[in-house]
Amino acid sequence: MTDFYGLPAFKRMYGFGDTATLRTKSLVAFIGGADARAVAGAVPPHRMLQPIARAPLVVMQSDFTSATDNGDPDENEYRYHEIMLAVIVAGVGTPVPALFPLVLFVDEPTAMLSGREFYGFPKVPADVALERNRAHVRYTSFPRGERRVTEVLRSSWDPEPGILSRALSSAVDLVSSAVRAAGVDDDTIDLLSGLVLAPAGQILNVRQLPDLRNPRRAELSQLTRFSPRLLDPSVAALVSGYTLELPEEPVWSLGRRFFRGESPKTLAAFDWSVTMKVTTGEVLDSW
């Protein structure tokens, strides 16, 4: 049996193999100072998942102003917010590096389910606020049955637009200059230049099916690749004064885990708008 049952079971599931169109305005920040061993330890051991030494972490704050699926019989158009923390890994079959997300905080359940189930994105429901010059993520937990809202990430930046670039090639030069001013080595600058051309051009995930007899183990694991087509990129602008804060809270402990209590260091940040066309994903390996 190969039919994919929907919700309810008799209704065809859409969004799996259809074409999704996503319009997003995103702020992308390269964050230095992370503990290399902690970063490498957070990536599953696999020959195609190779964290790049000394590479910064990536924070991507996205306001998806429109998300539609051509297979949706109700023609819904969603809007949602997402903040991703990702590791830079070597690209598979391409010299351009890829991203491996550690966590994606999402405030819309449909977007969370479709990305996690199909591609393996590690999406988490949260209160995500994106404002003109600041953002935050608040996560709700229920320790001992009591509701607790914890701030797990916040950021701020200068709301005034920085230097503009009307072409992606010029955007590479802008970001490279900003990163070089932060004292980054030439190899890392070359690495980030590839990401500026396509910040979400290739994302790798591990999708897993748990063993029902032992849910702590996987019955099936698959390395997946998400490669959306990027259309109509807007003018890119440098963002100045970007600051990332990871509060020392008991739920996620992102700051203590990856930065050992030190303040994350922003190497460069920029924002842009783009339309992403998403069809099917790829399974690179199964085990």
C-alpha positions in Angstrom: 0.0 0.0 0.0 1.5 3.3 -1.1 -1.5 5.7 -0.7 -0.8 8.6 1.7 -3.9 9.1 3.9 -4.9 12.6 5.0 -6.7 14.4 7.8 -9.3 13.0 8.2 -8.1 9.7 6.8 -10.5 9.8 3.8 -9.4 13.3 2.7 -6.4 13.6 0.4 -3.4 15.1 2.1 -2.2 18.1 0.2 1.2 19.8 0.5 3.2 16.7 -0.2 4.4 16.7 -3.7 2.4 19.7 -4.7 4.0 23.2 -5.4 4.1 25.6 -2.5 4.8 29.3 -3.1 6.3 31.2 -0.2 7.0 34.9 -0.2 9.3 36.0 2.7 11.1 39.0 4.0 14.1 37.6 5.9 16.9 38.9 8.1 20.0 36.7 7.9 22.8 37.0 10.5 26.1 35.2 10.8 27.0 34.6 14.4 30.6 33.9 15.5 32.0 32.7 18.8 30.2 29.4 19.0 31.9 26.4 20.6 33.1 24.3 17.7 32.8 21.0 19.6 29.3 21.8 20.8 28.3 22.7 17.2 29.8 19.5 15.8 28.2 17.4 18.5 24.7 18.8 17.6 24.9 17.5 14.0 24.1 13.8 13.5 27.1 11.7 12.5 26.8 11.0 8.8 29.3 11.1 5.9 27.2 13.7 4.0 26.8 16.0 7.1 30.1 17.7 7.5 30.1 20.8 9.7 32.6 23.4 8.3 35.3 24.2 10.8 35.3 27.7 12.3 32.1 28.6 10.3 29.6 30.9 12.2 26.1 29.8 13.1 23.3 31.3 11.0 20.2 33.0 12.4 17.4 33.5 9.9 14.4 35.6 10.9 11.6 35.2 8.4 8.2 36.9 7.9 6.3 34.7 5.5 3.8 37.2 4.2 2.2 34.7 1.9 2.2 30.9 1.8 0.0 29.0 -0.6 -0.2 25.4 -2.0 -1.6 24.6 -5.4 -3.0 21.4 -4.1 -5.1 23.0 -1.3 -8.8 22.6 -2.3 -9.7 25.5 0.0 -7.1 27.8 -1.5 -5.8 29.0 1.9 -3.2 31.7 2.1 -1.2 31.6 5.3 1.0 34.1 7.0 3.5 33.1 9.7 6.8 33.9 11.4 9.8 31.7 11.7 13.2 32.0 13.4 15.9 29.4 12.5 19.2 28.6 14.1 21.4 26.6 11.8 24.9 25.1 11.3 26.8 25.6 8.1 27.7 22.3 6.5 29.4 21.3 3.3 27.1 21.2 0.3 26.3 17.8 -1.2 27.3 17.7 -4.9 28.0 21.4 -5.0 30.7 23.7 -3.7 28.1 26.0 -2.3 27.6 25.3 1.5 24.3 24.1 2.9 22.4 24.8 6.2 21.6 22.1 8.8 18.9 23.6 11.1 19.2 23.0 14.8 15.8 24.4 15.6 13.1 26.4 13.9 10.6 28.3 16.0 7.3 28.7 14.1 4.0 30.3 15.1 1.6 28.7 12.6 0.7 24.9 13.0 0.1 24.1 9.3 3.6 25.4 8.4 5.1 23.5 11.3 3.5 20.2 10.4 4.2 20.2 6.7 7.9 21.1 6.9 8.6 18.7 9.8 6.8 15.7 8.4 7.9 16.0 4.8 11.5 17.2 5.0 12.4 16.6 8.7 12.7 20.2 9.7 13.1 20.4 13.5 10.2 22.8 13.9 8.9 23.8 17.3 5.6 25.8 18.0 6.4 29.1 19.8 5.3 32.7 20.1 7.5 34.4 17.5 7.4 38.2 17.3 9.1 40.1 14.6 9.1 43.9 15.0 10.7 46.8 13.2 13.9 46.6 15.2 13.6 43.6 17.5 12.4 40.0 17.7 11.8 37.4 20.4 10.8 33.8 20.8 8.8 32.7 23.8 8.2 29.0 24.4 5.4 27.6 26.6 6.0 24.5 28.8 4.0 22.9 31.6 6.4 21.7 34.4 4.5 19.8 37.0 1.3 20.8 35.2 1.9 24.6 35.7 2.0 26.8 32.6 5.3 28.6 32.1 6.2 31.0 29.3 10.0 31.3 28.8 11.9 33.7 26.6 14.4 31.5 24.7 15.8 34.0 22.1 15.7 37.7 21.5 17.5 40.0 19.0 17.6 43.7 18.2 19.1 45.8 15.4 19.2 49.3 14.0 15.9 49.9 12.2 17.3 52.3 9.7 18.2 50.6 6.4 22.0 50.2 5.8 23.9 50.1 2.5 21.7 48.8 -0.3 22.6 46.4 -3.0 20.5 46.0 -6.1 22.2 42.9 -7.3 23.2 39.7 -5.5 26.8 40.0 -6.7 27.0 43.4 -5.0 25.4 42.0 -1.9 28.2 39.5 -1.7 30.7 42.3 -1.7 28.8 44.2 1.0 28.6 41.2 3.4 32.2 40.2 2.6 33.4 43.6 3.5 31.4 43.6 6.8 32.7 40.2 7.7 36.3 41.1 6.9 36.0 44.2 9.1 35.1 41.8 12.0 38.5 40.0 11.6 37.3 36.9 9.9 39.7 34.8 7.8 39.6 34.6 4.0 38.3 31.0 3.9 35.3 31.8 6.0 34.6 34.9 3.9 34.6 32.8 0.8 32.2 30.4 2.5 29.8 33.1 3.5 29.9 34.6 0.1 28.3 31.4 -1.3 25.5 31.6 1.3 24.7 35.2 0.5 23.9 34.2 -3.1 21.3 31.7 -1.8 20.8 31.8 2.0 18.1 29.1 1.7 19.3 27.4 -1.5 20.1 24.1 0.0 19.0 22.8 3.5 19.7 19.4 4.8 17.7 17.6 7.5 17.3 14.2 9.0 13.8 12.8 8.9 13.0 9.9 11.2 10.3 7.3 11.9 10.3 6.1 15.5 10.3 2.4 16.4 6.9 1.8 18.1 8.5 -0.9 20.3 11.2 1.5 21.4 10.3 5.1 20.6 13.7 6.3 21.6 15.2 4.6 18.6 14.4 5.2 14.9 12.9 2.5 12.7 14.0 4.6 9.6 16.2 7.6 9.2 16.6 9.6 6.0 18.9 12.4 5.0 16.8 14.9 3.0 17.6 17.9 0.9 15.3 20.9 0.5 16.2 23.0 -2.6 13.6 25.7 -3.3 13.8 27.8 -6.4 14.5 31.4 -5.4 12.6 34.0 -7.5 12.3 37.8 -7.6 15.0 38.6 -5.0 14.7 42.1 -3.7 17.3 44.7 -3.0 19.5 43.4 -0.2 20.5 45.8 2.6 23.2 45.5 5.3 21.8 45.5 8.9 23.8 47.3 11.5 23.8 46.8 15.2 22.4 43.3 15.1 22.6 41.7 18.6 21.6 38.1 19.5 20.7 37.2 23.0 20.1 33.6 24.2 18.8 33.9 27.8 20.0 31.3 30.3 16.7 29.5 30.7 16.1 25.9 31.7 14.1 24.7 28.6 16.5 25.1 25.7 19.7 26.5 27.2 20.9 27.5 23.7 23.4 30.1 25.1 25.0 27.8 27.6 25.2 24.9 25.1 26.7 26.7 22.1 28.4 29.8 23.6 29.5 28.6 27.1 27.9 31.7 28.7 29.7 34.1 26.4 27.9 36.7 24.3 27.3 35.7 20.6 29.3 37.9 18.2 27.6 39.2 15.1 29.9 39.1 12.1 27.4 40.5 9.6 23.7 40.7 8.9 21.5 41.6 5.9 17.9 41.5 5.0 16.1 40.8 1.7 12.8 39.5 0.3 12.4 36.6 -2.1 9.8 34.2 -3.4 10.5 30.5 -2.9 8.9 27.7 -5.1 9.0 24.4 -3.3 8.0 21.1 -5.0 9.4 17.7 -3.9 12.4 17.1 -1.7 15.2 14.6 -2.2 16.2 11.6 -0.1 20.0 11.5 -0.2 20.4 8.4 2.1 18.3 6.0 4.1 19.4 3.8 7.0 
